[in-house]
Amino acid sequence: MIHNCSMAQNQNSIWIFGDSAGVDFSNISNPVPVNSTMRGRGSCASISDSMGNLQFYAYTIVNTSDTSTHVNNNQNQLILNGDHIVGSGFYNELITLPMPDSTGKYYLFSSSLPAMQGLYYSIIDMNSNGGLGSVTQKNVLLNNISSIDGITAIKHGNGRDWWVISKPEGYMSPSNNDFYIYLITPYSISPLPIQSIGYVITTNAGCISFNKQGDKLLMTDWRNLIELFNFDRCTGQLSNSVIVEPEHIESGEHFSSCFSPDGSKIYITRALGGAGQEDSWLYQYNLNAVNIAASRDTIYHPIAPEQGGTIRLAPDDKVYISFGYYAYYFPFPDSMYYTGNMNLSVINRPDSLGDSCLFTPYSFYLGGKRTYYGLPNNPDYELGALIGSGCDSLVGVQSIKYDESRGDLHVFYHSGWQIAFINAEGLKGKKFSLAVFDLTGRQVFKETGKLSSSYFTKDLRCEQFANGMYVVTMSTEKEILSKKFIKE
């Protein structure tokens, strides 16, 4: 069991990542390694309760039979219905948010590239299954736009709600400068109008992150773009695009990036991939410089085979970096233990310029566990209301309320897994009947039972279904809902 008896008020206290590795930041003056059962090279997210006790961690596994996201509880057990969640094993595809005005309920947002398209959410209820948790809604589609490997979130100015930000990719689909932004309230997940602003990207991988103050967003991508935006936490609007470096061809790609605690510096890892071609750089940029691009300072250039991987600002206001051995080297052989994968590197004073930032390579020992490229993509859970902003109070907040007089039915069919993910919410009845019909009206599936809550979820295997359109109906003694899906 992973636990923490600290009184720290930090939902970002415990990071879980890599090959059963983790860090407990509950004592920020002395973080310590922890263990898990995670086995993933990239995308991951972990969240604790307000006391700093780990609730669960999500991670994307990569293998030939099942490349998807799994969710484990703090007992290192797969939670009920916690498998087959969208994810493809890149590095910034997952983010977890506490459901506003709820206790023990969470959203897991996920995107996937390149196999799937779109942005999805699942609901995790840690009050269920005797406190071991379960996924009560799975793979609910928010949009079907192919996204970059980058998703982030920031608190609304009222200190309760959330903004979730994703961006369409510009590699397989037409190049674009769009941002998709969603407002998460206790009542709904509501999209803003698409915001088209800034550089037109031409790649499918990147990193989107906020500063601690919540008013600046940093966008970097694998074609070496560096772009800054202002962000309004009250309205969710981006503005004032500043292109520090446009996309350009350079040895390697900007793999990961983050702000320093005071927002005056940014740090970027750049990696050159390919077995036998490993090379890497850690850069610092001074945002107070007249020419930000010219302020680039190489803080570290590791010796191959190490490569600069994910870089994150931690609860102790230090920056941690996971150097890997070639991004796609997964899993490590049992014999492959060495300095680079048994330690994280640390920038101890990231607000300071140049060598004064006190970068110490391979200085945080992981207790005998190993890291790959990924580190948790956790937002700043502790960011408060934006005092004096005019939206810093919940009084008079205009939220788009969910219509509680009816339920909602969502159906998403995954052609690779041949599974229809059926989710209903807001149900009023106590008994259900789930049925699936083909277009001739023939019933091909039926299930009945009792409802223990207003949620319903079902992973319906469709291997025996012929290709074509199907109608799903969910009926209770108080409602009848229906949705269509196509098996191709």
KEBABA-584063 format. One record per residue (C-alpha): x, y, z; residue number from 1. Coordinates in Angstrom, 3 decimals, always signed. Layout:
BEGIN
       xx       yy       zz paza
        X        Y        Z  NUM
...
END
This chain:
BEGIN
       xx       yy       zz paza
   +0.000   +0.000   +0.000    1
   +1.156   +3.525   -0.812    2
   +0.125   +6.024   +1.832    3
   +1.208   +9.189   +3.540    4
   +0.453  +10.379   +7.040    5
   +1.418  +14.009   +6.460    6
   -0.880  +16.962   +7.133    7
   +0.203  +18.537   +3.849    8
   -2.681  +19.996   +1.826    9
   -1.455  +18.831   -1.546   10
   -3.199  +16.637   -4.081   11
   +0.057  +16.529   -6.051   12
   +2.003  +15.002   -3.144   13
   +2.738  +11.636   -4.722   14
   +4.052  +11.014   -8.218   15
   +3.833   +7.533   -9.755   16
   +5.702   +6.812  -12.991   17
   +8.037   +4.537  -14.945   18
   +8.939   +1.019  -13.891   19
   +7.279   +0.903  -10.430   20
   +8.896   +4.226   -9.453   21
   +7.469   +7.151   -7.515   22
   +8.231  +10.153   -5.314   23
   +6.443  +11.271   -2.137   24
   +6.665  +15.081   -1.717   25
   +4.570  +15.267   +1.461   26
   +7.658  +16.544   +3.294   27
   +8.836  +19.043   +0.698   28
  +12.175  +19.502   +2.426   29
  +12.868  +15.785   +2.126   30
  +11.002  +13.995   -0.699   31
  +11.445  +10.219   -0.663   32
  +11.034   +7.436   -3.243   33
   +7.970   +5.183   -3.181   34
   +7.078   +2.018   -5.083   35
   +4.100   +1.019   -7.203   36
   +3.074   -1.602   -9.743   37
   +3.061   +0.800  -12.696   38
   +4.848   -0.347  -15.848   39
   +4.664   +2.451  -18.402   40
   +7.140   +4.456  -20.436   41
   +5.118   +7.637  -20.860   42
   +1.721   +9.161  -20.092   43
   +0.723   +9.002  -16.436   44
   -1.165  +10.974  -13.800   45
   -1.604  +10.538  -10.059   46
   -3.748  +12.320   -7.492   47
   -3.942  +12.417   -3.701   48
   -6.690  +13.633   -1.413   49
   -6.516  +16.965   +0.431   50
   -4.431  +15.320   +3.164   51
   -1.859  +14.088   +0.667   52
   -2.953  +10.432   +0.694   53
   -2.677   +8.823   -2.722   54
   -6.065   +7.995   -4.262   55
   -5.133   +6.411   -7.590   56
   -2.768   +6.618  -10.519   57
   -3.453   +6.248  -14.239   58
   -0.929   +5.172  -16.837   59
   -0.806   +4.004  -20.420   60
   +0.560   +0.543  -21.068   61
   +2.096   -0.428  -24.392   62
   +1.989   -3.995  -25.686   63
   +0.754   -5.872  -28.707   64
   -2.490   -7.061  -27.126   65
   -3.600   -3.978  -25.196   66
   -2.274   -0.458  -25.658   67
   -4.569   +1.529  -23.388   68
   -4.802   +3.348  -20.073   69
   -5.216   +1.524  -16.752   70
   -6.139   +2.956  -13.344   71
   -4.734   +1.521  -10.083   72
   -5.744   +2.444   -6.524   73
   -3.397   +3.054   -3.602   74
   -3.337   -0.688   -2.969   75
   -1.639   -1.031   -6.382   76
   -4.711   -2.895   -7.642   77
   -6.541   -2.286  -10.907   78
   -9.740   -0.556   -9.838   79
  -13.072   -1.999  -10.909   80
  -13.648   -1.355  -14.639   81
  -10.281   +0.451  -14.723   82
   -8.935   -0.983  -17.979   83
   -9.417   -0.259  -21.698   84
   -9.425   +3.516  -21.260   85
   -8.259   +5.525  -24.282   86
   -4.492   +6.118  -24.524   87
   -1.672   +5.204  -26.887   88
   +1.538   +5.373  -24.864   89
   +2.919   +8.810  -25.648   90
   +3.769  +11.306  -22.877   91
   +1.129  +13.967  -22.134   92
   -2.152  +12.202  -22.932   93
   -3.680  +12.023  -19.426   94
   -4.788  +14.460  -16.756   95
   -6.879  +13.881  -13.620   96
   -9.147  +16.470  -11.978   97
  -11.263  +16.308   -8.821   98
  -14.933  +16.689   -9.690   99
  -15.984  +20.161   -8.417  100
  -18.125  +20.095   -5.269  101
  -17.757  +16.308   -4.921  102
  -15.806  +14.132   -2.514  103
  -13.944  +11.123   -3.841  104
  -15.063  +11.581   -7.461  105
  -12.671  +12.461  -10.271  106
  -12.481  +13.056  -14.010  107
   -9.761  +11.362  -16.040  108
   -9.314  +13.157  -19.376  109
   -7.449  +11.270  -22.085  110
   -6.438  +11.721  -25.685  111
   -4.713   +9.326  -28.011  112
   -2.363   +9.507  -30.936  113
   -2.019   +8.293  -33.597  114
   -4.363   +5.293  -33.443  115
   -7.467   +7.107  -32.186  116
   -8.920  +10.548  -32.634  117
  -10.417  +12.854  -30.100  118
  -10.642  +13.838  -26.460  119
  -12.429  +11.642  -23.916  120
  -13.280  +11.584  -20.243  121
  -13.961   +8.852  -17.721  122
  -15.358   +9.208  -14.191  123
  -13.642   +7.547  -11.238  124
  -15.509   +7.126   -7.947  125
  -13.197   +6.221   -5.069  126
  -16.196   +5.893   -2.708  127
  -17.384   +2.784   -4.524  128
  -16.308   -0.860   -4.342  129
  -15.658   -0.659   -0.609  130
  -13.346   +2.325   -1.016  131
  -11.158   +0.587   -3.599  132
  -12.692   +2.640   -6.403  133
  -14.322   +2.007   -9.744  134
  -14.699   +3.637  -13.142  135
  -18.386   +4.511  -13.367  136
  -18.219   +6.191  -16.801  137
  -15.682   +5.229  -19.419  138
  -14.458   +6.781  -22.693  139
  -17.127   +9.465  -23.085  140
  -16.287  +11.356  -26.289  141
  -15.904  +15.143  -26.052  142
  -14.635  +15.690  -29.591  143
  -13.412  +13.520  -32.444  144
  -10.564  +15.826  -33.508  145
   -7.135  +14.190  -33.645  146
   -5.169  +15.887  -30.851  147
   -1.504  +16.508  -30.251  148
   +0.211  +14.602  -27.461  149
   -0.570  +17.405  -25.051  150
   -3.378  +18.189  -22.609  151
   -3.400  +20.511  -19.608  152
   -5.751  +22.125  -17.078  153
   -5.919  +25.165  -14.819  154
   -8.290  +26.312  -12.064  155
  -11.038  +28.760  -12.980  156
  -10.710  +32.150  -11.336  157
  -13.440  +31.150   -8.875  158
  -11.077  +28.582   -7.351  159
  -13.554  +25.707   -7.774  160
  -14.098  +24.970  -11.457  161
  -11.522  +23.943  -14.055  162
  -10.457  +24.746  -17.598  163
   -9.185  +21.820  -19.721  164
   -7.131  +22.688  -22.807  165
   -6.247  +20.474  -25.766  166
   -5.044  +21.202  -29.278  167
   -5.616  +19.468  -32.635  168
   -2.524  +18.046  -34.263  169
   -1.134  +19.392  -37.533  170
   +0.694  +16.321  -38.853  171
   -1.826  +13.885  -40.302  172
   -4.640  +16.460  -40.470  173
   -4.475  +19.966  -41.959  174
   -2.166  +22.359  -40.151  175
   -4.001  +24.511  -37.649  176
   -3.735  +27.014  -34.808  177
   -6.878  +25.932  -32.941  178
   -7.318  +25.367  -29.204  179
  -10.198  +23.418  -27.660  180
  -11.091  +24.647  -24.165  181
  -13.682  +23.126  -21.823  182
  -15.179  +24.492  -18.608  183
  -15.632  +21.868  -15.891  184
  -18.283  +22.772  -13.262  185
  -20.315  +20.705  -10.789  186
  -23.073  +20.636  -13.408  187
  -21.466  +19.999  -16.762  188
  -18.489  +19.849  -19.097  189
  -19.055  +22.720  -21.510  190
  -16.970  +23.622  -24.585  191
  -16.024  +27.196  -25.387  192
  -16.044  +28.291  -29.033  193
  -12.884  +27.064  -30.765  194
  -10.074  +29.592  -30.347  195
   -7.832  +30.045  -33.389  196
   -4.750  +31.919  -32.269  197
   -0.992  +31.823  -32.680  198
   +1.330  +29.654  -34.739  199
   +0.017  +27.130  -37.262  200
   +1.613  +23.872  -36.107  201
   +2.598  +21.013  -38.420  202
   +3.294  +18.209  -35.924  203
   +1.326  +15.835  -33.694  204
   +3.415  +15.947  -30.512  205
   +4.088  +18.697  -28.036  206
   +3.735  +19.992  -24.520  207
   +1.263  +22.537  -23.097  208
   +1.833  +23.900  -19.599  209
   +0.821  +26.798  -17.335  210
   +2.906  +28.918  -15.015  211
   +2.134  +28.769  -11.282  212
   +0.365  +32.105  -11.479  213
   -2.070  +30.680  -14.047  214
   -1.889  +33.636  -16.435  215
   +0.659  +32.306  -18.966  216
   +0.509  +29.229  -21.187  217
   +3.595  +27.713  -22.831  218
   +3.328  +25.688  -26.052  219
   +6.279  +23.714  -27.400  220
   +6.269  +21.003  -30.037  221
   +8.526  +18.397  -31.608  222
   +9.404  +20.735  -34.481  223
  +11.027  +23.111  -31.993  224
   +8.231  +25.661  -31.639  225
   +8.276  +27.831  -28.496  226
   +5.187  +30.012  -28.068  227
   +3.758  +31.945  -25.112  228
   +0.168  +33.112  -24.523  229
   -1.699  +35.129  -21.933  230
   -4.602  +33.259  -20.333  231
   -7.693  +34.678  -18.640  232
   -8.818  +32.355  -15.833  233
  -12.220  +34.059  -15.696  234
  -13.175  +33.674  -19.366  235
  -10.891  +30.880  -20.621  236
   -9.582  +33.145  -23.379  237
   -6.074  +32.986  -24.832  238
   -4.449  +36.179  -26.114  239
   -1.171  +37.878  -27.034  240
   +0.698  +35.105  -28.815  241
   +4.485  +35.571  -28.561  242
   +6.490  +33.257  -30.813  243
   +9.888  +32.822  -29.177  244
  +10.977  +30.337  -31.856  245
   +8.886  +29.225  -34.852  246
   +8.921  +25.624  -35.979  247
  +12.257  +24.851  -37.599  248
  +14.467  +21.936  -38.516  249
  +17.167  +21.383  -35.933  250
  +18.968  +18.322  -34.664  251
  +16.414  +16.796  -32.290  252
  +13.031  +18.031  -31.116  253
  +11.706  +19.970  -28.145  254
  +10.448  +17.040  -26.101  255
   +9.157  +18.634  -22.892  256
   +8.974  +22.034  -21.193  257
   +7.864  +23.879  -18.055  258
   +7.996  +27.248  -16.272  259
  +10.129  +28.080  -13.246  260
   +8.151  +28.784  -10.033  261
   +8.156  +32.582  -10.435  262
   +7.377  +32.335  -14.156  263
  +10.542  +34.172  -15.222  264
  +12.298  +31.191  -16.849  265
  +11.299  +28.265  -19.003  266
  +13.155  +24.972  -19.269  267
  +13.088  +22.723  -22.314  268
  +14.508  +19.288  -23.011  269
  +15.495  +18.585  -26.601  270
  +16.180  +15.020  -27.662  271
  +17.568  +13.360  -30.767  272
  +15.952   +9.937  -31.115  273
  +16.979   +6.739  -32.814  274
  +18.943   +3.786  -31.541  275
  +22.628   +4.604  -31.746  276
  +21.885   +8.310  -32.345  277
  +20.981   +9.377  -28.820  278
  +21.754  +12.974  -27.901  279
  +20.085  +15.519  -25.670  280
  +20.111  +19.067  -24.311  281
  +18.578  +20.877  -21.360  282
  +17.932  +24.568  -22.102  283
  +16.984  +27.563  -19.993  284
  +15.302  +30.668  -21.501  285
  +15.007  +33.983  -19.666  286
  +11.535  +35.460  -20.236  287
  +12.692  +38.839  -18.925  288
  +15.331  +39.160  -21.659  289
  +14.816  +41.651  -24.483  290
  +15.435  +38.816  -26.932  291
  +14.112  +35.632  -25.322  292
  +15.362  +33.335  -28.088  293
  +18.900  +34.709  -27.773  294
  +18.860  +34.065  -24.016  295
  +18.960  +30.301  -24.538  296
  +21.510  +28.764  -22.195  297
  +22.572  +25.107  -22.376  298
  +22.349  +23.897  -18.786  299
  +23.269  +20.294  -19.578  300
  +24.299  +18.170  -22.546  301
  +24.369  +14.569  -21.316  302
  +26.553  +11.891  -22.768  303
  +24.785   +9.272  -24.912  304
  +22.844   +7.070  -24.407  305
  +20.961   +9.403  -22.029  306
  +18.193  +11.540  -23.528  307
  +16.274  +14.400  -22.026  308
  +12.745  +13.272  -21.363  309
   +9.848  +14.799  -19.438  310
  +10.447  +17.853  -17.265  311
   +8.043  +18.907  -14.485  312
   +7.842  +21.515  -11.743  313
   +7.344  +19.663   -8.453  314
   +5.584  +20.602   -5.175  315
   +8.958  +21.546   -3.645  316
   +9.410  +24.230   -6.370  317
  +12.269  +22.297   -7.914  318
  +12.252  +21.006  -11.482  319
  +12.641  +17.252  -11.986  320
  +13.747  +15.615  -15.229  321
  +13.481  +12.008  -16.320  322
  +16.361  +11.193  -18.631  323
  +15.707   +8.040  -20.604  324
  +17.509   +5.556  -22.757  325
  +15.960   +6.073  -26.195  326
  +12.236   +6.872  -26.026  327
  +10.942   +3.634  -27.486  328
  +13.163   +1.246  -25.520  329
  +10.398   -0.453  -23.561  330
  +10.350   -2.531  -21.481  331
  +13.835   -2.487  -19.962  332
  +15.463   -5.915  -19.677  333
  +15.747   -7.099  -16.076  334
  +19.497   -6.578  -16.280  335
  +19.320   -2.928  -17.422  336
  +19.903   -0.897  -14.262  337
  +22.214   +2.101  -14.519  338
  +22.638   +5.655  -13.266  339
  +20.394   +7.232  -15.895  340
  +17.283   +5.147  -15.287  341
  +17.640   +4.739  -11.501  342
  +17.668   +8.477  -10.778  343
  +15.893  +11.712  -11.635  344
  +17.861  +14.884  -12.338  345
  +16.988  +18.054  -10.440  346
  +17.128  +21.820  -11.028  347
  +17.361  +23.001   -7.431  348
  +16.964  +26.775   -7.932  349
  +15.012  +27.089  -11.198  350
  +14.259  +30.822  -10.768  351
  +17.997  +31.597  -11.016  352
  +19.897  +32.308  -14.232  353
  +22.424  +29.958  -15.804  354
  +24.605  +27.829  -13.561  355
  +23.048  +29.504  -10.525  356
  +19.998  +27.304  -11.079  357
  +22.072  +24.497   -9.498  358
  +21.303  +21.646  -11.833  359
  +22.369  +18.279  -10.381  360
  +22.225  +15.374  -12.848  361
  +21.033  +11.971  -11.607  362
  +20.799  +13.219   -8.027  363
  +17.436  +11.862   -6.853  364
  +17.711   +8.109   -6.255  365
  +14.509   +6.164   -6.945  366
  +15.118   +3.499   -4.322  367
  +16.143   +0.814   -6.785  368
  +13.274   +1.454   -9.216  369
  +13.611   +2.749  -12.774  370
  +12.291   +5.663  -14.790  371
  +11.490   +5.887  -18.488  372
  +10.686   +9.205  -20.198  373
   +7.349   +9.975  -18.582  374
   +6.505  +11.906  -15.402  375
   +2.983  +12.663  -14.101  376
   +1.054  +15.297  -16.019  377
   -0.542  +16.821  -12.911  378
   -2.000  +20.366  -12.806  379
   -1.669  +22.794   -9.907  380
   -4.423  +21.434   -7.676  381
   -3.733  +24.008   -4.956  382
   -4.178  +27.159   -7.071  383
   -6.793  +29.329   -5.381  384
   -9.302  +31.904   -6.551  385
   -8.041  +34.884   -8.557  386
   -8.573  +37.532   -5.909  387
   -9.826  +40.878   -7.230  388
  -10.617  +39.483  -10.672  389
  -14.396  +39.893  -10.523  390
  -14.838  +36.104  -10.881  391
  -13.164  +35.231   -7.574  392
  -16.472  +34.424   -5.862  393
  -18.934  +31.626   -6.510  394
  -21.784  +34.058   -5.882  395
  -23.368  +34.859   -9.218  396
  -21.170  +32.471  -11.199  397
  -22.968  +31.623  -14.412  398
  -22.562  +27.863  -14.911  399
  -24.251  +25.845  -17.600  400
  -26.345  +23.521  -15.455  401
  -27.001  +19.917  -16.275  402
  -30.691  +19.166  -16.805  403
  -31.333  +16.834  -13.860  404
  -34.807  +15.904  -15.122  405
  -33.339  +13.413  -17.595  406
  -30.374  +11.147  -18.090  407
  -27.685  +11.142  -20.734  408
  -26.521   +8.142  -22.742  409
  -23.097   +8.047  -24.423  410
  -21.870   +5.307  -26.754  411
  -18.359   +5.146  -28.194  412
  -17.239   +2.235  -30.388  413
  -13.520   +1.364  -30.550  414
  -12.854   -0.507  -33.797  415
   -9.464   -1.867  -32.715  416
  -10.765   -3.389  -29.491  417
  -14.238   -4.134  -30.988  418
  -15.821   -2.795  -27.812  419
  -18.766   -0.397  -27.518  420
  -18.298   +1.697  -24.378  421
  -21.815   +2.436  -23.095  422
  -22.192   +5.093  -20.383  423
  -25.313   +6.625  -18.883  424
  -25.565   +9.287  -16.193  425
  -28.297  +11.122  -14.345  426
  -30.539   +8.038  -14.350  427
  -33.628   +8.289  -12.126  428
  -34.814   +4.692  -12.093  429
  -33.705   +1.785   -9.934  430
  -33.931   -0.986  -12.541  431
  -32.520   -0.965  -16.065  432
  -32.900   -2.754  -19.340  433
  -30.085   -2.350  -21.871  434
  -30.782   -3.539  -25.416  435
  -28.994   -3.324  -28.771  436
  -30.797   -3.592  -32.109  437
  -29.522   -3.790  -35.665  438
  -31.156   -1.728  -38.420  439
  -33.615   -4.516  -39.249  440
  -34.989   -4.211  -35.713  441
  -33.487   -7.517  -34.568  442
  -32.372   -7.494  -30.956  443
  -28.740   -8.622  -30.793  444
  -28.082   -7.997  -27.086  445
  -30.044   -7.513  -23.896  446
  -29.137   -7.124  -20.238  447
  -31.284   -6.244  -17.247  448
  -30.478   -5.502  -13.635  449
  -30.626   -3.120  -10.703  450
  -29.003   +0.315  -10.558  451
  -26.999   +1.183   -7.461  452
  -26.457   +4.790   -8.522  453
  -27.373   +7.299  -11.218  454
  -24.431   +6.037  -13.308  455
  -24.259   +3.034  -15.600  456
  -21.301   +1.744  -17.593  457
  -20.855   -1.301  -19.824  458
  -18.028   -2.560  -22.038  459
  -19.976   -4.373  -24.750  460
  -17.865   -6.750  -26.815  461
  -18.936   -6.692  -30.467  462
  -16.750   -9.350  -32.113  463
  -19.839  -11.362  -33.093  464
  -21.715   -8.378  -34.513  465
  -21.774   -7.881  -38.278  466
  -20.545   -4.551  -39.618  467
  -23.231   -1.901  -39.711  468
  -25.261   +0.529  -37.610  469
  -26.740   -0.389  -34.232  470
  -29.168   +1.314  -31.868  471
  -28.543   +1.149  -28.124  472
  -31.480   +1.723  -25.768  473
  -31.261   +2.216  -22.017  474
  -34.626   +2.140  -20.260  475
  -35.645   +2.389  -16.620  476
  -39.038   +2.781  -15.009  477
  -38.546   +6.566  -15.375  478
  -36.761   +7.110  -18.710  479
  -35.901   +5.682  -22.126  480
  -32.649   +6.796  -23.803  481
  -31.141   +5.771  -27.137  482
  -27.967   +6.265  -29.154  483
  -26.518   +4.853  -32.373  484
  -23.071   +3.504  -33.194  485
  -21.466   +2.042  -36.283  486
  -19.309   -1.077  -36.333  487
  -16.854   -0.945  -39.243  488
END
